Structure formats: C-alpha cells, structure tokens
C-alpha cells in the first residue's frame, strides 16, 4: 500500500492545534498578574521538570533495542509531542500577553479589564463577575473572559447603568450596582 494512503499518526498529532480560545483580532492577550504567573509557572515546569524526565525515559527506552514494541518509547514520544504542543501554545499566549493589574486602575467609576462588577438582574438577584483574560475564565467562580458577550456589554459602563446583552437564554438586562478593582488570586 502506498504511504500516501496511510495516515501518519505522529504527523496528525503535531498538526492539531492546542484547544483554547483563539486570541482576538488585535492579537493582545490581556491577563491579570495572577493569570500570567500561572501560565509562566506551567511553562517553566514543563521545560525544567517534565520534559527532561520524559526525554530521559525515551532515551533509556531507545537504548533497549526494538522500538516498534517498546511501550516506554512509544508512549514517551507521544508524551513529548503533547508537551511540545503545550509549550508552543503557552509560548504564543505569553508572547502576546499584556499584564493588567486591576488594583492599579485609576478610573474606578467605570468598568474596565480586571473589574469585579456586581449586577442586579430582572429577577432581583445579585451576581458578581470579574472580567479576566481568556486563559483565566472560571464561570463557577464568576470569572468571565473580556471577550465574552456579557463582559463586552459591561465594559465602559458606570455605576447605576443598565446594560443589555444576548445570552444563550435570550436578551438580558442587568443593572450595575457595584464596581471594584482588586487583585485576584
């Protein structure tokens, strides 16, 4: 059978992009200092700890002879491709990073990146959202990406303003009841 008709698994793995939100058109990847530190720590751990360990296992396994049925070699090479893919992804994110410290915001009466905004919905319930970077989102903790529809509606709004945005459940209207700038963990 011709090699043209055989899928090369290694090449297919390398061609896949790392999953994650794509950077917006402007190319900047806004993030808080804590989010930047987490990405930097992961990058450093992969480069200094995890990758060298896997390289030594693969090197040892390669020295054992037949590589076609050598599980340590096969799975080690696969893990190296995963680590390298993640390092490329993190490198791109960190290269385009613009670190914004919310606690340094001077204009605190308006919603900007890093703000923690308390809103009142139509049912009288209060929710608090922090506007953070793409790699820091955690809806369970009320952290929303600055490119999300809700964050886009909130940006540049002031205390007491009502904002409207399209949610998956339909058009919603929220009133801003508090704006706070603090360092997030």
C-alpha positions in Angstrom: 0.0 0.0 0.0 1.2 3.5 -0.9 2.3 5.7 2.0 0.0 8.4 0.5 -3.0 6.4 1.8 -1.7 5.7 5.3 -2.4 8.2 8.0 0.8 9.1 9.9 -0.4 9.4 13.5 2.6 11.4 14.7 2.2 14.0 11.9 -1.6 14.2 12.6 -0.9 14.8 16.3 1.6 17.6 15.5 -0.8 19.3 13.1 -3.6 19.6 15.7 -3.8 23.0 17.5 -4.0 23.3 21.2 -7.5 23.8 22.3 -8.3 27.1 23.9 -9.9 30.4 22.9 -8.3 32.0 20.0 -6.7 35.4 20.5 -8.9 38.3 19.4 -8.1 40.1 16.1 -6.0 42.7 17.9 -3.6 40.0 19.0 -3.2 41.1 22.6 -3.8 38.6 25.3 -4.8 40.7 28.3 -4.4 38.9 31.6 -4.1 39.6 35.3 -0.8 39.3 37.1 -2.0 36.0 38.8 -3.1 34.6 35.5 0.2 35.5 33.9 2.1 33.9 36.8 0.1 30.7 36.5 0.9 30.4 32.7 4.6 31.2 33.3 4.8 28.6 36.1 3.3 25.9 33.9 5.7 26.8 31.1 8.7 26.7 33.4 7.6 23.4 35.0 7.2 21.8 31.6 10.6 23.0 30.4 12.6 22.4 33.5 11.0 19.3 35.1 8.5 17.3 33.0 10.2 17.4 29.6 13.7 16.4 30.8 12.2 13.5 32.7 10.3 12.2 29.7 13.4 12.7 27.5 15.5 10.6 29.8 12.8 7.8 29.8 12.7 7.9 26.0 16.5 7.9 25.7 16.7 4.9 28.1 13.9 3.1 26.2 15.6 3.7 22.8 18.7 2.1 24.1 16.8 -1.1 24.8 16.7 -2.1 21.2 13.5 -2.8 19.2 11.4 0.4 19.3 8.3 -1.0 17.5 7.0 -2.8 20.5 8.7 -0.7 23.2 5.8 0.8 25.2 8.1 3.2 27.2 9.5 4.5 23.9 6.2 4.8 22.1 4.3 6.5 24.9 7.2 8.6 25.8 7.5 10.0 22.3 3.7 10.7 22.4 4.0 12.5 25.7 6.9 14.5 24.3 4.7 15.7 21.4 2.0 16.6 23.9 4.4 18.6 26.0 5.9 20.4 23.0 2.5 21.2 21.6 1.5 22.7 25.0 4.8 24.6 25.2 4.1 26.2 21.7 0.6 27.2 22.9 1.8 28.7 26.1 4.7 30.4 24.3 2.3 32.1 21.9 0.0 33.1 24.8 2.9 34.6 26.8 4.4 36.3 23.8 1.2 38.2 23.3 0.5 38.8 27.0 -0.4 42.3 28.2 -0.5 42.1 32.0 -3.0 44.5 33.6 -3.1 44.9 37.3 -6.7 45.7 38.4 -5.6 47.2 41.7 -3.6 49.9 39.7 -6.7 51.1 37.9 -7.2 54.8 38.5 -10.6 55.4 36.9 -12.6 53.2 39.3 -16.1 54.6 38.4 -16.1 52.8 35.1 -15.9 49.1 34.1 -12.5 48.1 32.6 -10.5 44.9 32.3 -9.9 43.4 35.8 -13.0 44.9 37.4 -15.3 42.9 39.7 -18.8 44.0 38.8 -21.9 43.3 40.9 -25.1 43.4 38.8 -28.8 43.1 39.6 -30.9 41.0 37.1 -34.6 41.3 36.2 -35.5 38.8 39.0 -33.8 40.9 41.7 -30.8 38.5 42.1 -27.3 39.9 42.5 -24.3 38.4 40.8 -20.7 39.4 40.8 -18.4 38.9 37.8 -14.7 39.6 37.4 -13.5 40.4 33.9 -10.3 38.5 33.3 -8.2 37.1 30.4 -9.0 34.3 28.1 -6.9 31.8 29.9 -8.3 32.7 33.4 -12.0 32.2 32.9 -13.8 30.2 35.5 -17.6 30.7 35.3 -18.1 28.8 38.6 -16.1 31.5 40.4 -17.7 34.3 38.4 -14.7 35.0 36.2 -15.6 35.8 32.6 -13.4 36.5 29.6 -13.1 40.1 28.5 -14.3 39.0 25.0 -17.5 37.3 26.2 -20.8 39.0 25.3 -21.5 39.8 29.0 -18.1 41.4 29.5 -18.4 43.4 26.3 -21.7 44.8 27.4 -20.2 45.7 30.8 -17.0 47.3 29.6 -17.1 51.2 29.9 -20.4 51.1 31.8 -20.7 53.1 35.0 -22.3 52.5 38.4 -26.1 52.6 38.0 -26.1 51.9 34.2 -28.2 49.2 32.7 -26.6 47.0 30.1 -28.3 44.6 27.6 -26.6 41.6 26.1 -27.6 38.5 24.2 -27.2 35.4 26.3 -27.9 31.8 25.3 -31.3 32.1 27.1 -32.2 35.3 25.2 -31.8 39.0 25.6 -31.0 40.0 29.3 -30.8 43.3 31.0 -28.6 43.9 34.1 -28.1 47.0 36.3 -24.6 47.7 37.7 -24.8 48.1 41.4 -21.0 48.0 42.4 -17.6 48.2 40.7 -14.5 47.1 42.5 -10.9 46.8 41.4 -8.9 44.3 43.5 -6.0 41.8 43.0 -7.4 38.4 42.0 -5.8 35.2 43.2 
